Amino acid sequence: MADVTAIICSKKLANTPSILTDTTGIPENVNRGGWSIQNVGTNPLYVCLGGTASSTVFHFVLKGGTGDSDGNGAMVAQTTGTVFTGAISVAGTTPKYVVMEL
């Protein structure tokens, strides 16, 4: 029998991906199974769990890429173990990012 003690839940659907520029990040979702945010802009992106992100209030700062949407921007994710289900906000100079939510 497979060890399933580390599995919180399985999900068959992810959100529809798109490039975002607002400060909402990811709205609260008590059924969230995992999430990630990748910076696809060239400026730093500040990410705050459960609060309002700013350049002085954040949990993570994600490095920008060297070019627009070049795939070199930093990413943060929670896809195993404990997953934060509250609202996740972002801030930065002209924020540009993609999110994945399960």
C-alpha positions in Angstrom: 0.0 0.0 0.0 1.3 3.5 -0.9 2.2 5.9 1.9 -0.4 8.7 1.7 0.4 10.5 4.9 2.0 13.4 3.1 -0.9 14.0 0.8 -3.2 16.8 1.8 -5.6 16.6 -1.1 -5.4 15.9 -4.8 -6.7 18.4 -7.4 -7.6 17.8 -11.0 -7.9 21.4 -12.1 -5.6 24.4 -12.0 -6.6 28.0 -12.5 -6.4 29.4 -16.1 -3.0 31.0 -16.4 -2.6 34.6 -17.5 -0.2 37.5 -16.9 -1.4 39.7 -14.1 -0.5 43.2 -13.2 -2.7 44.1 -10.2 -1.9 43.8 -6.5 -4.5 41.1 -5.6 -2.1 38.1 -6.3 -4.3 35.2 -5.2 -7.7 35.7 -3.4 -8.4 33.6 -0.3 -9.5 30.1 -1.1 -10.1 27.6 1.8 -10.1 24.7 -0.8 -6.6 25.6 -2.2 -4.4 22.6 -2.6 -1.3 24.5 -3.8 -0.1 27.8 -5.3 2.9 29.5 -6.9 3.8 33.0 -8.1 6.5 33.7 -10.7 7.8 37.2 -11.5 7.7 37.6 -15.3 8.6 41.3 -15.1 12.0 42.9 -14.7 11.5 44.7 -11.3 11.4 43.0 -7.9 8.0 41.6 -6.9 7.0 41.7 -3.2 4.7 38.9 -1.9 2.8 39.0 1.3 0.7 36.2 2.8 -2.5 37.5 4.4 -1.7 41.2 4.4 -1.1 44.1 2.0 2.3 43.7 0.3 4.7 46.7 -0.1 8.4 47.2 -0.4 8.6 47.2 3.4 6.0 44.6 4.3 6.4 41.3 2.6 7.2 37.6 3.2 9.1 37.1 -0.1 10.8 39.3 -2.6 11.0 37.8 -6.1 13.9 38.8 -8.4 12.9 40.1 -11.8 14.1 38.6 -15.0 16.7 40.2 -17.3 14.1 40.7 -20.0 10.3 40.8 -20.1 8.8 37.3 -19.6 12.1 35.7 -20.2 11.5 32.9 -17.6 14.4 34.1 -15.4 12.2 35.8 -12.7 12.1 34.2 -9.3 9.2 32.0 -8.1 7.8 31.0 -4.8 5.4 28.1 -4.2 3.6 25.9 -1.7 2.5 22.7 -3.3 3.2 20.1 -0.6 2.8 19.9 3.2 1.1 22.9 4.8 -0.5 25.2 2.2 -1.5 28.8 3.0 -5.2 29.4 2.0 -5.6 33.1 2.8 -5.3 36.0 0.4 -1.8 36.6 -1.1 -1.0 40.1 -2.2 1.8 41.5 -4.3 3.5 44.9 -4.8 6.2 46.4 -6.9 7.1 48.9 -9.6 4.9 47.8 -12.5 4.2 44.3 -11.2 3.9 41.5 -13.8 3.5 37.9 -12.7 1.7 34.6 -13.2 0.1 32.5 -10.6 -0.8 28.8 -10.4 -3.5 27.7 -8.0 -4.7 24.2 -7.4 
